[in-house]
Structures are given as C-alpha cells and as structure tokens.
Amino acid sequence: MALAIGLALGLAAFAFLLILVLGLVRHLKVLTASLRRFQDEVQPVLEEIQRQSVTAQERMQGLNEGPGGRLRR
C-alpha cells in the first residue's frame, strides 16, 4: 500500500515537473524569437550610428589639423 502511494506521488511530481519544463521551453522559444526580431530592427540603426560616428570623428580630426591647428575650448 505504501509503495502504491509513493509511486503515485512520484508520478504526480514527475508530471508536474514535466509540465513546468515544457512551459519554460515554450517561453524560451518566444523570448528567443522576440530577441531575433529586436536585433533585426535595431541592427540597421546601430550600423547608421557607427557610420555617423566615424564621419564625425574624421571631421573632428580634420578641424584639429586644419588652418587653426586646434579647437578653442
């Protein structure tokens, strides 16, 4: 009798853990898909910022090396 109760409790606990793991895997898939969409949307903006940063840096170096030689602060 005690063996049957232990077995039933063990199976119930296993089923509960299995449901939790399946739920976590489902949420992980949703989170991964959301992260991919976010990266796809943000990547072009980041590339544009990098290009503008390089351009601004080149302009700043040109101003420092230009006729005045230095920027006043």
PDB file of N, CA, C and O in Angstrom, chain B, residues numbered from 101:
ATOM      1  N   MET B 101       0.817  -1.199   0.000  1.00  0.00           N
ATOM      2  CA  MET B 101       0.000   0.000   0.000  1.00  0.00           C
ATOM      3  C   MET B 101       0.863   1.267   0.000  1.00  0.00           C
ATOM      4  O   MET B 101       0.602   2.191  -0.770  1.00  0.00           O
ATOM      5  N   ALA B 102       1.876   1.313   0.850  1.00  0.00           N
ATOM      6  CA  ALA B 102       2.755   2.472   0.922  1.00  0.00           C
ATOM      7  C   ALA B 102       3.524   2.627  -0.380  1.00  0.00           C
ATOM      8  O   ALA B 102       3.813   3.745  -0.806  1.00  0.00           O
ATOM      9  N   LEU B 103       3.858   1.500  -1.018  1.00  0.00           N
ATOM     10  CA  LEU B 103       4.572   1.545  -2.298  1.00  0.00           C
ATOM     11  C   LEU B 103       3.697   2.197  -3.366  1.00  0.00           C
ATOM     12  O   LEU B 103       4.190   2.991  -4.168  1.00  0.00           O
ATOM     13  N   ALA B 104       2.414   1.872  -3.385  1.00  0.00           N
ATOM     14  CA  ALA B 104       1.494   2.437  -4.371  1.00  0.00           C
ATOM     15  C   ALA B 104       1.334   3.948  -4.157  1.00  0.00           C
ATOM     16  O   ALA B 104       1.290   4.717  -5.117  1.00  0.00           O
ATOM     17  N   ILE B 105       1.250   4.353  -2.907  1.00  0.00           N
ATOM     18  CA  ILE B 105       1.122   5.788  -2.607  1.00  0.00           C
ATOM     19  C   ILE B 105       2.390   6.523  -3.008  1.00  0.00           C
ATOM     20  O   ILE B 105       2.322   7.598  -3.604  1.00  0.00           O
ATOM     21  N   GLY B 106       3.539   5.957  -2.687  1.00  0.00           N
ATOM     22  CA  GLY B 106       4.817   6.568  -3.067  1.00  0.00           C
ATOM     23  C   GLY B 106       4.964   6.661  -4.570  1.00  0.00           C
ATOM     24  O   GLY B 106       5.425   7.672  -5.100  1.00  0.00           O
ATOM     25  N   LEU B 107       4.564   5.584  -5.263  1.00  0.00           N
ATOM     26  CA  LEU B 107       4.638   5.577  -6.724  1.00  0.00           C
ATOM     27  C   LEU B 107       3.701   6.634  -7.316  1.00  0.00           C
ATOM     28  O   LEU B 107       4.079   7.332  -8.257  1.00  0.00           O
ATOM     29  N   ALA B 108       2.493   6.759  -6.780  1.00  0.00           N
ATOM     30  CA  ALA B 108       1.530   7.749  -7.275  1.00  0.00           C
ATOM     31  C   ALA B 108       2.051   9.166  -7.035  1.00  0.00           C
ATOM     32  O   ALA B 108       1.955  10.025  -7.912  1.00  0.00           O
ATOM     33  N   LEU B 109       2.601   9.405  -5.849  1.00  0.00           N
ATOM     34  CA  LEU B 109       3.154  10.730  -5.567  1.00  0.00           C
ATOM     35  C   LEU B 109       4.358  11.034  -6.458  1.00  0.00           C
ATOM     36  O   LEU B 109       4.523  12.160  -6.927  1.00  0.00           O
ATOM     37  N   GLY B 110       5.181  10.039  -6.682  1.00  0.00           N
ATOM     38  CA  GLY B 110       6.340  10.220  -7.554  1.00  0.00           C
ATOM     39  C   GLY B 110       5.924  10.535  -8.979  1.00  0.00           C
ATOM     40  O   GLY B 110       6.501  11.417  -9.614  1.00  0.00           O
ATOM     41  N   LEU B 111       4.919   9.818  -9.490  1.00  0.00           N
ATOM     42  CA  LEU B 111       4.435  10.079 -10.849  1.00  0.00           C
ATOM     43  C   LEU B 111       3.783  11.460 -10.953  1.00  0.00           C
ATOM     44  O   LEU B 111       3.945  12.154 -11.957  1.00  0.00           O
ATOM     45  N   ALA B 112       3.053  11.850  -9.919  1.00  0.00           N
ATOM     46  CA  ALA B 112       2.425  13.171  -9.933  1.00  0.00           C
ATOM     47  C   ALA B 112       3.497  14.269  -9.915  1.00  0.00           C
ATOM     48  O   ALA B 112       3.389  15.258 -10.640  1.00  0.00           O
ATOM     49  N   ALA B 113       4.516  14.092  -9.097  1.00  0.00           N
ATOM     50  CA  ALA B 113       5.597  15.075  -9.044  1.00  0.00           C
ATOM     51  C   ALA B 113       6.336  15.132 -10.374  1.00  0.00           C
ATOM     52  O   ALA B 113       6.691  16.216 -10.838  1.00  0.00           O
ATOM     53  N   PHE B 114       6.571  13.977 -10.993  1.00  0.00           N
ATOM     54  CA  PHE B 114       7.241  13.935 -12.283  1.00  0.00           C
ATOM     55  C   PHE B 114       6.409  14.638 -13.345  1.00  0.00           C
ATOM     56  O   PHE B 114       6.946  15.402 -14.148  1.00  0.00           O
ATOM     57  N   ALA B 115       5.099  14.388 -13.359  1.00  0.00           N
ATOM     58  CA  ALA B 115       4.218  15.039 -14.328  1.00  0.00           C
ATOM     59  C   ALA B 115       4.225  16.548 -14.126  1.00  0.00           C
ATOM     60  O   ALA B 115       4.258  17.305 -15.096  1.00  0.00           O
ATOM     61  N   PHE B 116       4.195  16.987 -12.877  1.00  0.00           N
ATOM     62  CA  PHE B 116       4.225  18.420 -12.576  1.00  0.00           C
ATOM     63  C   PHE B 116       5.525  19.049 -13.071  1.00  0.00           C
ATOM     64  O   PHE B 116       5.509  20.118 -13.680  1.00  0.00           O
ATOM     65  N   LEU B 117       6.643  18.387 -12.809  1.00  0.00           N
ATOM     66  CA  LEU B 117       7.938  18.914 -13.272  1.00  0.00           C
ATOM     67  C   LEU B 117       8.017  18.920 -14.793  1.00  0.00           C
ATOM     68  O   LEU B 117       8.577  19.843 -15.384  1.00  0.00           O
ATOM     69  N   LEU B 118       7.461  17.901 -15.422  1.00  0.00           N
ATOM     70  CA  LEU B 118       7.468  17.844 -16.884  1.00  0.00           C
ATOM     71  C   LEU B 118       6.666  19.015 -17.466  1.00  0.00           C
ATOM     72  O   LEU B 118       7.085  19.632 -18.445  1.00  0.00           O
ATOM     73  N   ILE B 119       5.523  19.315 -16.864  1.00  0.00           N
ATOM     74  CA  ILE B 119       4.710  20.449 -17.315  1.00  0.00           C
ATOM     75  C   ILE B 119       5.479  21.759 -17.139  1.00  0.00           C
ATOM     76  O   ILE B 119       5.451  22.619 -18.019  1.00  0.00           O
ATOM     77  N   LEU B 120       6.156  21.910 -16.021  1.00  0.00           N
ATOM     78  CA  LEU B 120       6.953  23.123 -15.794  1.00  0.00           C
ATOM     79  C   LEU B 120       8.070  23.266 -16.827  1.00  0.00           C
ATOM     80  O   LEU B 120       8.288  24.353 -17.363  1.00  0.00           O
ATOM     81  N   VAL B 121       8.770  22.178 -17.104  1.00  0.00           N
ATOM     82  CA  VAL B 121       9.871  22.225 -18.072  1.00  0.00           C
ATOM     83  C   VAL B 121       9.347  22.560 -19.458  1.00  0.00           C
ATOM     84  O   VAL B 121       9.951  23.361 -20.171  1.00  0.00           O
ATOM     85  N   LEU B 122       8.232  21.958 -19.848  1.00  0.00           N
ATOM     86  CA  LEU B 122       7.663  22.257 -21.166  1.00  0.00           C
ATOM     87  C   LEU B 122       7.231  23.728 -21.256  1.00  0.00           C
ATOM     88  O   LEU B 122       7.405  24.361 -22.297  1.00  0.00           O
ATOM     89  N   GLY B 123       6.676  24.262 -20.183  1.00  0.00           N
ATOM     90  CA  GLY B 123       6.307  25.676 -20.164  1.00  0.00           C
ATOM     91  C   GLY B 123       7.526  26.581 -20.285  1.00  0.00           C
ATOM     92  O   GLY B 123       7.504  27.580 -21.004  1.00  0.00           O
ATOM     93  N   LEU B 124       8.589  26.220 -19.574  1.00  0.00           N
ATOM     94  CA  LEU B 124       9.818  27.021 -19.660  1.00  0.00           C
ATOM     95  C   LEU B 124      10.415  26.983 -21.059  1.00  0.00           C
ATOM     96  O   LEU B 124      10.897  28.001 -21.556  1.00  0.00           O
ATOM     97  N   VAL B 125      10.388  25.822 -21.696  1.00  0.00           N
ATOM     98  CA  VAL B 125      10.922  25.704 -23.059  1.00  0.00           C
ATOM     99  C   VAL B 125      10.091  26.559 -24.021  1.00  0.00           C
ATOM    100  O   VAL B 125      10.639  27.221 -24.903  1.00  0.00           O
ATOM    101  N   ARG B 126       8.776  26.540 -23.847  1.00  0.00           N
ATOM    102  CA  ARG B 126       7.904  27.348 -24.707  1.00  0.00           C
ATOM    103  C   ARG B 126       8.207  28.837 -24.529  1.00  0.00           C
ATOM    104  O   ARG B 126       8.290  29.579 -25.507  1.00  0.00           O
ATOM    105  N   HIS B 127       8.369  29.264 -23.288  1.00  0.00           N
ATOM    106  CA  HIS B 127       8.688  30.676 -23.039  1.00  0.00           C
ATOM    107  C   HIS B 127      10.072  31.030 -23.578  1.00  0.00           C
ATOM    108  O   HIS B 127      10.281  32.143 -24.060  1.00  0.00           O
ATOM    109  N   LEU B 128      10.999  30.112 -23.503  1.00  0.00           N
ATOM    110  CA  LEU B 128      12.335  30.358 -24.050  1.00  0.00           C
ATOM    111  C   LEU B 128      12.274  30.549 -25.556  1.00  0.00           C
ATOM    112  O   LEU B 128      12.971  31.405 -26.101  1.00  0.00           O
ATOM    113  N   LYS B 129      11.450  29.763 -26.234  1.00  0.00           N
ATOM    114  CA  LYS B 129      11.292  29.921 -27.682  1.00  0.00           C
ATOM    115  C   LYS B 129      10.693  31.282 -28.024  1.00  0.00           C
ATOM    116  O   LYS B 129      11.137  31.935 -28.968  1.00  0.00           O
ATOM    117  N   VAL B 130       9.691  31.712 -27.267  1.00  0.00           N
ATOM    118  CA  VAL B 130       9.068  33.009 -27.502  1.00  0.00           C
ATOM    119  C   VAL B 130      10.079  34.125 -27.264  1.00  0.00           C
ATOM    120  O   VAL B 130      10.163  35.072 -28.047  1.00  0.00           O
ATOM    121  N   LEU B 131      10.841  34.013 -26.191  1.00  0.00           N
ATOM    122  CA  LEU B 131      11.853  35.024 -25.878  1.00  0.00           C
ATOM    123  C   LEU B 131      12.935  35.080 -26.957  1.00  0.00           C
ATOM    124  O   LEU B 131      13.380  36.163 -27.339  1.00  0.00           O
ATOM    125  N   THR B 132      13.351  33.930 -27.440  1.00  0.00           N
ATOM    126  CA  THR B 132      14.363  33.882 -28.498  1.00  0.00           C
ATOM    127  C   THR B 132      13.848  34.537 -29.771  1.00  0.00           C
ATOM    128  O   THR B 132      14.575  35.294 -30.415  1.00  0.00           O
ATOM    129  N   ALA B 133      12.617  34.258 -30.135  1.00  0.00           N
ATOM    130  CA  ALA B 133      12.036  34.864 -31.335  1.00  0.00           C
ATOM    131  C   ALA B 133      11.934  36.386 -31.173  1.00  0.00           C
ATOM    132  O   ALA B 133      12.205  37.131 -32.115  1.00  0.00           O
ATOM    133  N   SER B 134      11.547  36.842 -29.990  1.00  0.00           N
ATOM    134  CA  SER B 134      11.455  38.284 -29.741  1.00  0.00           C
ATOM    135  C   SER B 134      12.829  38.935 -29.825  1.00  0.00           C
ATOM    136  O   SER B 134      12.966  40.033 -30.364  1.00  0.00           O
ATOM    137  N   LEU B 135      13.831  38.271 -29.301  1.00  0.00           N
ATOM    138  CA  LEU B 135      15.191  38.803 -29.355  1.00  0.00           C
ATOM    139  C   LEU B 135      15.682  38.895 -30.789  1.00  0.00           C
ATOM    140  O   LEU B 135      16.339  39.870 -31.154  1.00  0.00           O
ATOM    141  N   ARG B 136      15.377  37.905 -31.600  1.00  0.00           N
ATOM    142  CA  ARG B 136      15.776  37.960 -33.015  1.00  0.00           C
ATOM    143  C   ARG B 136      15.111  39.124 -33.724  1.00  0.00           C
ATOM    144  O   ARG B 136      15.764  39.842 -34.481  1.00  0.00           O
ATOM    145  N   ARG B 137      13.808  39.323 -33.488  1.00  0.00           N
ATOM    146  CA  ARG B 137      13.106  40.447 -34.117  1.00  0.00           C
ATOM    147  C   ARG B 137      13.701  41.774 -33.660  1.00  0.00           C
ATOM    148  O   ARG B 137      13.882  42.686 -34.466  1.00  0.00           O
ATOM    149  N   PHE B 138      14.002  41.881 -32.376  1.00  0.00           N
ATOM    150  CA  PHE B 138      14.605  43.107 -31.841  1.00  0.00           C
ATOM    151  C   PHE B 138      15.943  43.378 -32.513  1.00  0.00           C
ATOM    152  O   PHE B 138      16.215  44.508 -32.921  1.00  0.00           O
ATOM    153  N   GLN B 139      16.777  42.353 -32.631  1.00  0.00           N
ATOM    154  CA  GLN B 139      18.081  42.537 -33.267  1.00  0.00           C
ATOM    155  C   GLN B 139      17.927  42.926 -34.726  1.00  0.00           C
ATOM    156  O   GLN B 139      18.671  43.773 -35.221  1.00  0.00           O
ATOM    157  N   ASP B 140      16.968  42.317 -35.427  1.00  0.00           N
ATOM    158  CA  ASP B 140      16.743  42.655 -36.831  1.00  0.00           C
ATOM    159  C   ASP B 140      16.311  44.112 -36.991  1.00  0.00           C
ATOM    160  O   ASP B 140      16.673  44.761 -37.972  1.00  0.00           O
ATOM    161  N   GLU B 141      15.541  44.625 -36.034  1.00  0.00           N
ATOM    162  CA  GLU B 141      15.084  46.005 -36.123  1.00  0.00           C
ATOM    163  C   GLU B 141      16.155  47.000 -35.682  1.00  0.00           C
ATOM    164  O   GLU B 141      16.220  48.110 -36.212  1.00  0.00           O
ATOM    165  N   VAL B 142      16.983  46.624 -34.732  1.00  0.00           N
ATOM    166  CA  VAL B 142      17.963  47.545 -34.169  1.00  0.00           C
ATOM    167  C   VAL B 142      19.260  47.572 -34.983  1.00  0.00           C
ATOM    168  O   VAL B 142      19.939  48.598 -35.017  1.00  0.00           O
ATOM    169  N   GLN B 143      19.607  46.480 -35.627  1.00  0.00           N
ATOM    170  CA  GLN B 143      20.890  46.375 -36.335  1.00  0.00           C
ATOM    171  C   GLN B 143      21.104  47.494 -37.361  1.00  0.00           C
ATOM    172  O   GLN B 143      22.180  48.093 -37.369  1.00  0.00           O
ATOM    173  N   PRO B 144      20.123  47.806 -38.234  1.00  0.00           N
ATOM    174  CA  PRO B 144      20.358  48.906 -39.186  1.00  0.00           C
ATOM    175  C   PRO B 144      20.590  50.249 -38.496  1.00  0.00           C
ATOM    176  O   PRO B 144      21.402  51.049 -38.961  1.00  0.00           O
ATOM    177  N   VAL B 145      19.893  50.503 -37.402  1.00  0.00           N
ATOM    178  CA  VAL B 145      20.071  51.763 -36.673  1.00  0.00           C
ATOM    179  C   VAL B 145      21.482  51.826 -36.083  1.00  0.00           C
ATOM    180  O   VAL B 145      22.142  52.863 -36.150  1.00  0.00           O
ATOM    181  N   LEU B 146      21.939  50.713 -35.506  1.00  0.00           N
ATOM    182  CA  LEU B 146      23.295  50.690 -34.941  1.00  0.00           C
ATOM    183  C   LEU B 146      24.360  50.904 -36.016  1.00  0.00           C
ATOM    184  O   LEU B 146      25.346  51.604 -35.787  1.00  0.00           O
ATOM    185  N   GLU B 147      24.161  50.307 -37.177  1.00  0.00           N
ATOM    186  CA  GLU B 147      25.131  50.493 -38.263  1.00  0.00           C
ATOM    187  C   GLU B 147      25.169  51.946 -38.713  1.00  0.00           C
ATOM    188  O   GLU B 147      26.240  52.479 -39.004  1.00  0.00           O
ATOM    189  N   GLU B 148      24.008  52.590 -38.772  1.00  0.00           N
ATOM    190  CA  GLU B 148      23.965  54.010 -39.154  1.00  0.00           C
ATOM    191  C   GLU B 148      24.667  54.870 -38.112  1.00  0.00           C
ATOM    192  O   GLU B 148      25.396  55.796 -38.465  1.00  0.00           O
ATOM    193  N   ILE B 149      24.458  54.578 -36.850  1.00  0.00           N
ATOM    194  CA  ILE B 149      25.132  55.327 -35.777  1.00  0.00           C
ATOM    195  C   ILE B 149      26.639  55.147 -35.876  1.00  0.00           C
ATOM    196  O   ILE B 149      27.389  56.104 -35.683  1.00  0.00           O
ATOM    197  N   GLN B 150      27.091  53.939 -36.172  1.00  0.00           N
ATOM    198  CA  GLN B 150      28.532  53.701 -36.316  1.00  0.00           C
ATOM    199  C   GLN B 150      29.103  54.502 -37.477  1.00  0.00           C
ATOM    200  O   GLN B 150      30.180  55.088 -37.362  1.00  0.00           O
ATOM    201  N   ARG B 151      28.374  54.527 -38.610  1.00  0.00           N
ATOM    202  CA  ARG B 151      28.855  55.299 -39.764  1.00  0.00           C
ATOM    203  C   ARG B 151      28.926  56.785 -39.426  1.00  0.00           C
ATOM    204  O   ARG B 151      29.898  57.460 -39.765  1.00  0.00           O
ATOM    205  N   GLN B 152      27.906  57.283 -38.765  1.00  0.00           N
ATOM    206  CA  GLN B 152      27.902  58.703 -38.401  1.00  0.00           C
ATOM    207  C   GLN B 152      28.996  59.017 -37.388  1.00  0.00           C
ATOM    208  O   GLN B 152      29.573  60.104 -37.413  1.00  0.00           O
ATOM    209  N   SER B 153      29.279  58.087 -36.512  1.00  0.00           N
ATOM    210  CA  SER B 153      30.330  58.291 -35.521  1.00  0.00           C
ATOM    211  C   SER B 153      31.695  58.384 -36.199  1.00  0.00           C
ATOM    212  O   SER B 153      32.511  59.239 -35.855  1.00  0.00           O
ATOM    213  N   VAL B 154      31.930  57.512 -37.151  1.00  0.00           N
ATOM    214  CA  VAL B 154      33.206  57.548 -37.878  1.00  0.00           C
ATOM    215  C   VAL B 154      33.326  58.864 -38.646  1.00  0.00           C
ATOM    216  O   VAL B 154      34.386  59.490 -38.649  1.00  0.00           O
ATOM    217  N   THR B 155      32.246  59.278 -39.290  1.00  0.00           N
ATOM    218  CA  THR B 155      32.259  60.534 -40.038  1.00  0.00           C
ATOM    219  C   THR B 155      32.527  61.717 -39.108  1.00  0.00           C
ATOM    220  O   THR B 155      33.327  62.593 -39.436  1.00  0.00           O
ATOM    221  N   ALA B 156      31.870  61.746 -37.963  1.00  0.00           N
ATOM    222  CA  ALA B 156      32.075  62.840 -37.008  1.00  0.00           C
ATOM    223  C   ALA B 156      33.505  62.847 -36.482  1.00  0.00           C
ATOM    224  O   ALA B 156      34.099  63.910 -36.299  1.00  0.00           O
ATOM    225  N   GLN B 157      34.054  61.665 -36.239  1.00  0.00           N
ATOM    226  CA  GLN B 157      35.423  61.578 -35.745  1.00  0.00           C
ATOM    227  C   GLN B 157      36.406  62.096 -36.803  1.00  0.00           C
ATOM    228  O   GLN B 157      37.365  62.797 -36.481  1.00  0.00           O
ATOM    229  N   GLU B 158      36.155  61.744 -38.055  1.00  0.00           N
ATOM    230  CA  GLU B 158      37.034  62.225 -39.130  1.00  0.00           C
ATOM    231  C   GLU B 158      36.938  63.746 -39.271  1.00  0.00           C
ATOM    232  O   GLU B 158      37.946  64.417 -39.493  1.00  0.00           O
ATOM    233  N   ARG B 159      35.738  64.281 -39.142  1.00  0.00           N
ATOM    234  CA  ARG B 159      35.585  65.745 -39.213  1.00  0.00           C
ATOM    235  C   ARG B 159      36.320  66.429 -38.065  1.00  0.00           C
ATOM    236  O   ARG B 159      36.978  67.450 -38.260  1.00  0.00           O
ATOM    237  N   MET B 160      36.203  65.858 -36.866  1.00  0.00           N
ATOM    238  CA  MET B 160      36.879  66.439 -35.697  1.00  0.00           C
ATOM    239  C   MET B 160      38.391  66.424 -35.888  1.00  0.00           C
ATOM    240  O   MET B 160      39.068  67.394 -35.548  1.00  0.00           O
ATOM    241  N   GLN B 161      38.917  65.350 -36.420  1.00  0.00           N
ATOM    242  CA  GLN B 161      40.360  65.290 -36.669  1.00  0.00           C
ATOM    243  C   GLN B 161      40.763  66.303 -37.732  1.00  0.00           C
ATOM    244  O   GLN B 161      41.833  66.905 -37.645  1.00  0.00           O
ATOM    245  N   GLY B 162      39.908  66.494 -38.738  1.00  0.00           N
ATOM    246  CA  GLY B 162      40.186  67.493 -39.767  1.00  0.00           C
ATOM    247  C   GLY B 162      40.198  68.899 -39.203  1.00  0.00           C
ATOM    248  O   GLY B 162      41.012  69.728 -39.610  1.00  0.00           O
ATOM    249  N   LEU B 163      39.293  69.175 -38.260  1.00  0.00           N
ATOM    250  CA  LEU B 163      39.276  70.500 -37.636  1.00  0.00           C
ATOM    251  C   LEU B 163      40.525  70.724 -36.797  1.00  0.00           C
ATOM    252  O   LEU B 163      41.075  71.826 -36.787  1.00  0.00           O
ATOM    253  N   ASN B 164      40.975  69.701 -36.099  1.00  0.00           N
ATOM    254  CA  ASN B 164      42.173  69.821 -35.270  1.00  0.00           C
ATOM    255  C   ASN B 164      43.426  70.018 -36.114  1.00  0.00           C
ATOM    256  O   ASN B 164      44.377  70.669 -35.682  1.00  0.00           O
ATOM    257  N   GLU B 165      43.423  69.458 -37.308  1.00  0.00           N
ATOM    258  CA  GLU B 165      44.614  69.545 -38.163  1.00  0.00           C
ATOM    259  C   GLU B 165      44.487  70.675 -39.187  1.00  0.00           C
ATOM    260  O   GLU B 165      45.404  70.880 -39.982  1.00  0.00           O
ATOM    261  N   GLY B 166      43.399  71.394 -39.187  1.00  0.00           N
ATOM    262  CA  GLY B 166      43.151  72.438 -40.180  1.00  0.00           C
ATOM    263  C   GLY B 166      44.014  73.671 -39.969  1.00  0.00           C
ATOM    264  O   GLY B 166      45.014  73.614 -39.254  1.00  0.00           O
ATOM    265  N   PRO B 167      43.632  74.793 -40.591  1.00  0.00           N
ATOM    266  CA  PRO B 167      44.447  76.013 -40.556  1.00  0.00           C
ATOM    267  C   PRO B 167      44.695  76.531 -39.143  1.00  0.00           C
ATOM    268  O   PRO B 167      45.788  77.017 -38.853  1.00  0.00           O
ATOM    269  N   GLY B 168      43.714  76.437 -38.269  1.00  0.00           N
ATOM    270  CA  GLY B 168      43.900  76.918 -36.886  1.00  0.00           C
ATOM    271  C   GLY B 168      44.748  75.966 -36.069  1.00  0.00           C
ATOM    272  O   GLY B 168      45.401  76.384 -35.113  1.00  0.00           O
ATOM    273  N   GLY B 169      44.749  74.722 -36.421  1.00  0.00           N
ATOM    274  CA  GLY B 169      45.568  73.746 -35.716  1.00  0.00           C
ATOM    275  C   GLY B 169      44.923  73.168 -34.472  1.00  0.00           C
ATOM    276  O   GLY B 169      45.163  72.009 -34.137  1.00  0.00           O
ATOM    277  N   ARG B 170      44.107  73.953 -33.781  1.00  0.00           N
ATOM    278  CA  ARG B 170      43.457  73.470 -32.563  1.00  0.00           C
ATOM    279  C   ARG B 170      42.078  74.080 -32.439  1.00  0.00           C
ATOM    280  O   ARG B 170      41.799  75.149 -32.980  1.00  0.00           O
ATOM    281  N   LEU B 171      41.248  73.401 -31.738  1.00  0.00           N
ATOM    282  CA  LEU B 171      39.938  73.965 -31.405  1.00  0.00           C
ATOM    283  C   LEU B 171      40.053  74.728 -30.102  1.00  0.00           C
ATOM    284  O   LEU B 171      40.750  74.292 -29.186  1.00  0.00           O
ATOM    285  N   ARG B 172      39.383  75.849 -30.009  1.00  0.00           N
ATOM    286  CA  ARG B 172      39.370  76.574 -28.745  1.00  0.00           C
ATOM    287  C   ARG B 172      38.340  75.958 -27.826  1.00  0.00           C
ATOM    288  O   ARG B 172      37.295  75.485 -28.272  1.00  0.00           O
ATOM    289  N   ARG B 173      38.637  75.967 -26.557  1.00  0.00           N
ATOM    290  CA  ARG B 173      37.687  75.439 -25.597  1.00  0.00           C
ATOM    291  C   ARG B 173      37.212  76.513 -24.689  1.00  0.00           C
ATOM    292  O   ARG B 173      36.398  76.257 -23.803  1.00  0.00           O
TER     293      ARG B 173
END
